[in-house]
Amino acid sequence: MKATLQRVEAEFAVSVSELKKSPTAIIGDANGMPVAVLNHNRIMAYMVPAETYEAMLERLDDLDLAEIVKARANETGVPVAVDEL
């Protein structure tokens, strides 16, 4: 079986065993940065603080909305009387 190298997208990496011992301490030690979770020296997940995850989702939402705006940029608008709403 050929081993493939994985690119680690985090400055911190822990084994599943280490994570089980004290997940709170590991998150604290990472100071808000992502943590790569390894199983048999292979990355199985990344762990990020809740605030970071929420910010990532918000950013992805913004990117989706920007794509919609770009797609509709050349559409003809429909006149609407604001005072009638």
Summary of the structure (lengths in Angstrom):
residues: 85
radius of gyration: 21.7
end to end distance: 66.8
largest distance: 70.2
contacts: 155
relative contact order: 0.13
helix: 46%
strand: 18%
